[in-house]
Amino acid sequence: MAEQKTEAGGWGALNSSLHFLRRESFLKGNATLFRMNQPRGFDCPGCAWPDPKNPSPTEFCENGVKALTYETTTKRATPELFAKHTVTEMRGWDDFTLENTGRLTHPMTYNPDTDRYEAVSWDEAFERIARHLRSLGSPDDAAFYTSGRTSNEAAFLYQLLGRLFGTNNFPDCSNMCHESSGVGMGESIATGKGTVTLEDFEKADAIFVFGQNPGTNHPRMLSELEKASKRGARIVSFNPLKEAGLLNFTHPQNAVDMLLGRSTPISSHYYQVQIGGDMAAVRAMAKFILEKAESDRSVLDHDFLERHTHGFEEYRRLVAETPWEVLLEQSGLERQQIQEAAEVYFGAGSVICCWAMGLTQHRHGVANIQEVVNLLLLRGNIGRPGAGACPVRGHSNVQGDRTMGITEEPKEEFLASLEKEFGFTAPRHHGFSTVHTIKAMAEGRVGFFLGMGGNFASATPDSDLTWQALRRCGMTVHVSTHLNRSHVVHGAAALILPCLGRSEADIQAGSRQSVTVEDSMSMVHASTGINRPASEHLKSEPAIIAGIGAKLFPNGPVDWNYLVSDYDHIRECIESVIPGFADYNKRIQQPGGFHLPNPPANREWRTSTGRANFISNALPRLSVQPGHLRLMTLRSHNQYNTTIYDSGDRYRGITGERRVLFLNADDMRELGLTEKSSVTIRSHAADGRERRAPEFRPIAYSIPKGCAAAYYPETNVLVGIDEHAVKSHTPMSKFIEVSLELER
Ligand code: SF4
């Protein structure tokens, strides 16, 4: 049985950070670290956890160190590397080996005659892209994908490029992660963003954490949870897995705790809900509270309900009609556990609810989010200090990209102000999200794919179909820092455009430029790279987009070179087009930047009812066939999205392997499996198509019976393209019906 860790941080985090610094770039890495997440420094290219107003001199976590050393590595993927290996050969490498070749140094173009990538000039690369785009039958034959690392300035120019070209095909990584949060909260309270700030964590009496593993995916959140725990706040976690970061934490920068080996308990209550059972668990809490309210009015905020909400009575009736048996069966929890959690909830003056993929990547992902918002509304826990909704974003600027217009469903007012600013007619018809882009490419309806960062081939569901789709494209182009799967699964023509890292100096027209990002709590702040770039041939993301724009639209209406000669020019345009960015260039000069308006945080409800809406969704149907399991995909602690920093997963007791399948010990016994077995995981999607992931080693683990977990991207092949959330189309990577076939 894997030796699960019950404590995060500590000496393990320190040793791991030193390991990556030593392995990748000791001197440069160390010198750069102390400018990360600092005023006048650069923003960590990792997750979107906000920086405190007064950051500590070492304002970074272990995974921030990995994200940085990934950029500052001394390894280089030069034209010589590409000359030595055919693309077919590289396709046989695993994801770690591909990215471990280091930083790309030159623009590269694929030569089908030699089956190799060869260096190409920037000018020629831009010319080929423009020529290919002009050759398309329709602007909608092109798709412009965005990964959440893209800065505000690059994202704004990117959407401008695509819309000038005539399409709204802007699939982005948010489609695969928090889209369900955006759609769910949009209907409930008319915002897709969290309503809390970092300061609210210091005021909350209770913090509920649903379907999130902050110890790996947002590690600095543990500092806030540690402080909250130390001051007596209750922390209630719902997660099928017992995650170390939600159990105990030793702050690696607290010398006393480190020397004494003293850790702080994080969760005061921990519930291993079964996969897919969160909605039932939250509704069960609401049921307990509403039943209690019949005899004790104080458990509800009646004034808030009357003055600020819509649909309460309908919701109250639905909850009353939902039988306890169904709620307990679906959640996999005991009534006593639900009562405990509910008592913590209504016993707390102010409550924050946090969540991540464990809620969003389900067919009922949107309903999951709306049920959590319903719970918050019962006691007016939105729009006051210490209370609110907190979807925690995984990518450093994924929220900013959406704010900049990276969406396949742009709002009319945004398009109208864009047209006014640039004097063109923007397309109105909605475009393709990620899953629709894959289907359109597979059916030959999209023949041009441009990836602004990320690793589309590995991050997406239904890998076999996605790879076929990318290969069917006439041209695939990727703006990247490292070689990855998407470069070796390519279209007839293929280009790799190497860009600057977040930590690298971006000089335009002789002066250093800053970009801006927006964190999970709507704070917009500047990020200024400091290091000499990994290669003199790299360009910034904005400069790459401007290079394509200038070739594609040589006669305007946008003066691309003017805009990228000084990014203040881009921000002036953003200020004119997007509300909330007044005095943009001035306000990013202040340390920490500025907060974007968040109407629900001020109890302003811009919904169709003019109120915060209780949304009454039916519970989902969660059953799987007998002998089948519910599989959830997840990250290891040595992984960031699809980037594998190293094999092994310290907190889960895994060393040197990734094809492991976490199973309940009783399920293993009943299936006749041991930890020496090897199995093929087979998924059972509604389309009946065969999807398999072979060679997984079963590992007995603390997970509810009938549930299983394994790492992505290795298991993304199992997620059917039509297996996605209702309304948000977020792939249901947290609920895959599977069966196991014994190989040996
Ligand atoms: S918490 Fe996220 S943003 Fe902060 S240092 Fe760690 S990885 Fe970077």
Residues whose N, C-alpha, C, O or C-beta is under 5 A from the ligand:
A	BS01	SF4	C44 G46 C47 A48 W49 E59 F60 C61 N63 G64 H218 P219 R220
